Amino acid sequence: MPQSVDRALDVLDVLAEADGPVPAKVLARRLGCGLSTAYELLGALTARGHLARTPAGYVLGYRVPALHHAFQRQMRIGGEVQELLLELRRAVGTDAYLSGYRDGTVAVLAATGSGPAATGGFAPGRDEAAHATAHGKVLLAALPRAARHRYLAAAGLPAITPRTITSPERLEAQLRRVRREGMAMEIEECAAGVACLAVPVPAAGTPATAVSVALPAAELARRRGEVLAALRQVAATAGKLTADGLQGAARSAVTRGMTSTTGG
């Protein structure tokens, strides 16, 4: 990838992760480039509407939500799928997620929240810690052994928290259990104080897809049955959607446009 394109994408990533406007000098330091180069990138992105300039620095521009809406429209996850996730959120009282595996990437495809939730949730985008998330475990368990090993060899098993499974043998044993039970659960593997439950979407002939929720770990024992029942009901309904819609969703979000790696 040309360096200018790579740096322009880095600018978008930095601003997406920021809590507020970012000055040009800070961006230049983050990018490891000169201030003149940073201004050149910022000027081009601002002119196209991908950034906006404020007195305090730069923020994402009006084109970003427009691109997100186009993404949802093209991948057919803005209607039926989004309504199913909202139904799940109403049932369990916490944000819900649809995730998928495609071409070597695990990604959150849709979410009921616009960003990371208080329970350690996700925003749509690439998941870099699939070995530590419930939806990631469901998706990895569904892969053929060779594809799973390739993914884990590339991604590794970094410790996100002290409870993250970092042993390939232990992870394989857990994934066998996921396949056997048709669900995955993780407790504080991805974020302290957070537990996640996920189930596969039973859609034959489509890429692996999962629905999940994140909730406070202290509530898991009391609410596990209730939450799991709601997840299975929504997954069963999602499995009846057209294969075209789920395949479109699973082909998306393979670039970082949007994610956090806690919970789910």
VENZI-V55464 format. One record per backbone hydrogen bond with DSSP energy under -1.0 kcal/mol. NH is the residue of the N-H (numbers start at 1). CO is the residue of the C=O. If there is no record, write none. Layout:
NH,CO  NH,CO
This chain:
6,2  7,3  8,4  9,5  10,6  11,7  12,8  13,9  14,10  15,11  16,12  17,13  22,58  27,23  28,24  29,25  30,26  31,27  32,28  33,28  38,34  39,35  40,36  41,37  42,38  43,39  44,40  45,41  46,42  47,43  48,44  49,46  50,45  51,45  52,59  54,57  57,54  58,22  59,52  61,50  63,49  64,61  67,63  68,64  69,65  70,66  71,67  72,68  73,69  74,70  75,71  77,72  83,79  84,80  85,81  86,82  87,83  88,84  89,85  90,86  91,87  92,88  93,89  97,212  98,110  99,210  100,107  101,208  102,105  105,102  107,100  108,125  109,98  110,98  112,96  120,117  125,108  127,106  132,129  137,133  138,134  139,135  140,136  141,137  142,138  143,140  148,144  149,145  150,146  151,147  152,148  153,149  154,150  155,151  156,152  164,161  171,167  172,168  173,169  174,170  175,171  176,172  177,173  178,174  179,175  180,176  181,177  182,178  184,198  186,196  188,194  194,191  195,215  196,186  197,213  198,184  199,211  201,209  203,201  206,203  210,99  211,199  212,97  213,197  215,195  217,193  219,216  220,217  223,219  224,220  227,223  228,224  229,225  230,226  231,227  232,228  233,229  234,230  235,231  236,232  237,233  238,234  239,235  240,237  241,238  246,242  247,243  248,244  249,245  250,246  252,249
